[in-house]
Structures are given as C-alpha cells and as structure tokens.
Amino acid sequence: MDASIAAHESSRRLAELLRHEQYGLAEFLVALAEFDRERLWLQLGHASLFSFLHRELGLSNAAAHYRKVAAGLIQEFPEVVGPLRQGKLCLTSVADLARVMTPENRAEVLPRFFHRSRPRPGGLEVRTAGRAHDDLMARLTYGNDWMEHCAPGTRSVQCTDGASSRGTG
C-alpha cells in the first residue's frame, strides 16, 4: 500500500474515532446530568456528584470538576448538548461558559465558545454580575471577540465588530 494512501486511511480512521469520542462524552454528560438531577449519588453514599465522580468512578479532581460543571450546565441549558456531540464545544471551555451563560444571553454567548479550548490573551472578555454571586466577575479571553456584562439585572453585550445588544436579566 502506498504510504500516502495509508496516511489518508489512518487520518480518516482517527477522525471517525474522534467523532465517536465526542458523541460518547456528550452521551455520558447527558446521563450524568440525569443522574445528578435525581441525586442518585446520595443513594450510593456520596455527599455530592463530585464525590461520586472522584471516588466511585476514579476521575481526577480536574476531570470530575469539568464533568460536574458540564452536567449542571446541561440541566440548566440543554442546548449545549448538540454542540458537545458535534465537537463544537470543548469540555474544558464548559466551566468558563457555565460562569457566564444566562437565560438572557445564551443565544449570543454559546456560539462564541465554539471551537475554543482554554482562554488565551486578547480575546473574549466577559464580566458578569448577579450569576452565582452579586460580585462575580469573570474575565475570559477567547479569540478576538469580547463581550461585557454589566450591573446585576442588566446585560450589555458588545462585540469587536461594533454590534451591541441590551436586555434585562
């Protein structure tokens, strides 16, 4: 077999396996969200979902954290499942997304996290107040876009292309 053909075959196989991995992770997270919603970890003697993931399933602290946050995000915003299945939304960016996504800004914020992993300098800036704590300020940098969310109860979104939208939260 020609080396070039073998490389292309291997590449196709790897892409297929990656699609299965992304879909499988999304399915795991959907099942985990339901497991958490029903608080089934209590019946197994765990004080929290994190404890279940870490102690029962043997995940590292970081892996348990990301999956716990993703399960919570799926419960609150089921529309994140599709992008997770499609590989558009990375598990590591879910924790950042969960800190800033609200019912009011979800349509605009969610797509800005597609195909992003960890924050990098000079990109998306999100400040939010009134989410988990009134004084929560999250500064996240993704790509070359930025957004700003202002005072509790008010959401102001501005993008580098000059677009702006306002609403109340």
C-alpha positions in Angstrom: 0.0 0.0 0.0 1.3 3.5 -0.9 2.4 5.5 2.1 0.2 8.4 1.1 -2.9 6.2 0.9 -2.1 4.6 4.3 -1.7 8.1 5.9 -5.1 9.2 4.4 -6.7 5.9 5.7 -5.3 6.5 9.1 -6.4 10.1 9.1 -9.9 9.1 8.2 -10.0 6.5 10.9 -8.7 8.9 13.5 -11.4 11.5 12.5 -14.0 8.8 12.9 -12.8 7.7 16.3 -12.7 11.4 17.4 -16.4 11.8 16.4 -17.3 8.7 18.4 -15.3 10.1 21.4 -17.1 13.5 21.2 -20.5 11.8 20.9 -19.7 9.4 23.7 -18.6 12.1 26.0 -21.8 14.1 25.3 -23.9 11.0 26.0 -22.0 10.4 29.2 -22.7 14.0 30.3 -26.4 13.8 29.4 -26.7 10.6 31.5 -24.6 12.3 34.3 -26.9 15.3 34.3 -29.9 13.0 34.7 -28.1 11.1 37.5 -27.4 14.4 39.2 -30.9 15.7 38.7 -32.3 12.7 40.5 -29.4 12.9 43.1 -28.7 9.2 42.7 -25.2 9.7 44.1 -26.9 10.1 47.6 -28.3 6.6 47.4 -24.7 5.4 46.8 -23.4 7.1 49.9 -21.8 10.1 48.3 -22.2 13.7 49.7 -22.0 15.2 46.2 -21.8 14.4 42.5 -18.1 15.4 42.6 -17.5 12.8 45.3 -19.2 10.2 43.2 -17.2 11.1 40.1 -13.9 11.2 42.0 -14.3 8.3 44.4 -16.7 5.9 42.6 -15.6 6.4 39.0 -11.9 7.2 39.9 -11.7 10.5 38.0 -9.1 13.1 38.9 -10.2 16.2 40.7 -10.0 18.2 37.4 -11.8 15.6 35.3 -14.6 15.3 38.0 -14.9 19.1 38.2 -15.3 19.6 34.4 -17.9 16.8 34.2 -19.8 18.1 37.2 -20.0 21.6 35.8 -21.0 20.2 32.4 -23.8 18.2 33.9 -25.1 21.3 35.7 -24.9 23.3 32.5 -26.8 20.6 30.6 -29.5 20.7 33.3 -29.9 24.4 33.0 -29.2 24.8 29.3 -30.0 21.6 27.3 -29.0 23.3 24.1 -25.3 22.8 24.9 -25.7 19.0 24.2 -25.8 19.4 20.4 -22.5 21.4 20.3 -20.9 18.9 22.7 -22.0 15.9 20.4 -20.7 17.7 17.3 -17.4 18.6 18.9 -18.1 22.3 18.6 -18.0 22.8 22.4 -14.9 21.6 24.3 -15.2 20.1 27.8 -12.5 22.4 29.2 -14.4 25.6 28.0 -17.7 24.4 29.6 -16.5 25.6 33.1 -16.0 29.1 31.7 -19.2 29.0 29.7 -21.1 28.0 32.8 -19.8 31.0 34.7 -21.2 33.5 32.2 -24.1 32.0 30.3 -27.6 33.2 31.4 -31.1 32.7 30.0 -30.9 36.2 28.6 -27.5 35.9 26.8 -27.4 32.2 25.9 -28.1 32.7 22.2 -25.3 35.2 21.8 -22.8 33.7 24.3 -22.9 30.0 23.5 -21.6 30.2 19.8 -18.7 32.4 21.0 -17.4 29.3 22.9 -17.5 27.0 19.9 -14.1 25.5 18.8 -12.4 27.2 21.8 -10.5 25.4 24.5 -8.8 27.3 27.3 -8.8 31.1 27.4 -5.9 32.9 25.7 -4.8 36.5 25.9 -6.5 39.2 23.9 -9.9 37.8 23.1 -13.4 37.5 24.6 -13.9 39.3 27.8 -17.0 38.5 29.8 -17.9 40.3 33.0 -21.0 39.2 34.8 -22.7 40.1 38.0 -25.6 38.5 39.8 -25.0 35.0 38.4 -23.7 32.8 41.3 -22.7 35.8 43.5 -23.5 39.5 43.0 -19.9 40.4 42.8 -18.8 37.6 40.5 -16.5 38.9 37.8 -15.2 36.5 35.2 -12.6 37.6 32.7 -12.3 35.1 30.0 -10.3 35.5 26.8 -11.3 33.6 23.7 -10.2 34.5 20.2 -10.6 38.1 19.1 -14.2 38.7 20.3 -15.1 40.3 23.6 -18.3 40.8 25.5 -19.1 42.7 28.6 -22.0 42.1 31.0 -22.6 44.9 33.5 -24.5 45.5 36.7 -26.8 42.9 38.3 -30.1 42.8 36.4 -28.7 44.4 33.3 -26.9 42.6 30.5 -24.9 44.6 27.9 -23.2 42.7 25.1 -20.7 44.4 22.9 -18.6 42.8 20.2 -15.4 43.9 18.4 -17.5 44.2 15.2 -19.4 47.1 16.9 -22.6 45.2 17.4 -24.3 45.8 20.7 -27.5 44.4 22.4 -29.1 45.2 25.7 -31.6 43.4 27.8 -32.6 43.0 31.4 -31.9 39.9 33.4 
